[in-house]
Amino acid sequence: MSLEDGLFGIHGKALALRSQRLSLLASNIANASTPGYKARDIDFESALKEASTRQSRSVADVSKAVDDSMGYRVPLQSSLDGNTVELSTEQTLFAENAVKYRTTLSFLEGRINTITRALKGE
């Protein structure tokens, strides 16, 4: 276990995974009108579980967990051009993930402030 894992627990990995999921969802939204584009998403729970079982907290390990848990989304309604992006679904998932990202970030900021105060002897 690294020092970072001991200080921040699973939250550091969760933040990295949420960041990568935001990028993926943004890509889906940007390609909403691209013919043949297939919407992708990450199974966050399985990615976090895989990332947390790895000894190292490197970016490569988190990226590997994302790659292993990524899949194509099955649309509720098919389109004629083969695009599987459902804009309302993507926007909702993006907003939910953004709130969770900010919550995780706020927790980590609080933890860092606590550690900083402890080191200063406050």
N, C-alpha and C positions, 0 to 999 in steps of 0.2 A: 504494500500500500504506500502510495506516495504521500508526502506531506500535504499536498493540495487536496488529495482525497480525504485525508483526516480532518482538514479544516473545513472543507465545503461539502463533504459527503457526495451524494449523488447529484446535487444541484448544479455543479459545474458541467457535468456531462449532459444533464437535462437542458441546460442553457444552449450548449453547442448543438444538440439535436433539434431543439426548437428553432434555432437560427437557420439550420439547413432546411428544415421543413418550411419555414417562411419563404426561403428562396425558391423551393420547389413549387409551392402554391402560387407564388408570384409569376413563375414561369408559365404555369398552367393558365393563369389569368391573361398574361400577355399573348398567349397563343390561342385564345378563345376563338379567333376567326381564321386560324391556319388550317386549311384542308388536310385531313389525315392525321392531325396531331392527336396523340393519345395522352390523356391526363394521367399523371402519376401522383402517388402519395406515399408517405412513410407510415408504417404501423409503429407509432411512437412507443407504445408499451414494449413491444418485442425488441425494438432498437435500443431502448434504454436498458432493458434486461441484458441484452448482449453486450452493450458497451460497459455495463457495470461489472460483468464477469471477467473482463480483461484486466490484467495487472497494470498495464500502462494506461495513462490518460492522454496519449498523444492524439493529435488531430487525425492521424491515419487510422487509429483504432475507432474513433467516433465515425469517421467516413466509412469504414468497413461495415460498421453496424448499420449505418444508413443504407448502404448498398444491399446488404443482406435482407433488409426489411422493406425494401421499396417494391412497389407493385403498380400495376395499371388499374385505374379506377374503372369500374363497370358503370356505364351511364344508365340513368333511369329511363331516358328517352334517347333513342339513337338519332343521329343526324345523317343527312344524305351525303355529305362530303367526307364522312368517316371520322370527323372530329368528335372526341368523347368529352370535351370540356363542357360542363354545365356551369355557366358563369355564376349563378346565384349560389350554387353549392360551394364553388371555389371561394367566393367572397366571404361566405359564412365561415368556412373552415379557416380562412386567412385571419379573419377578425378574432375568432376563438383562440387560435394559436398565438396571435399577437398579444392578447390579454394574458395568456399563460406565460409567454416569454417575459412580459413586463413583471409579472408576479414573481417569477423565478429570479429575475434580475434584482428586484427590490429586496428579496430575501437575502441574496448574496451581498448586496450593498450593506444591509443591516449587519450581516455577519462580519464583514470587513471592518465596519465602524466599531463593532464590539471588540474585535481583536486589536484594532488600533488603540482604543481607549485602554485596554488591558496592558498593552505594551508601554503606554505612557504612564501607567499607574494611576489612572483616574478612577 
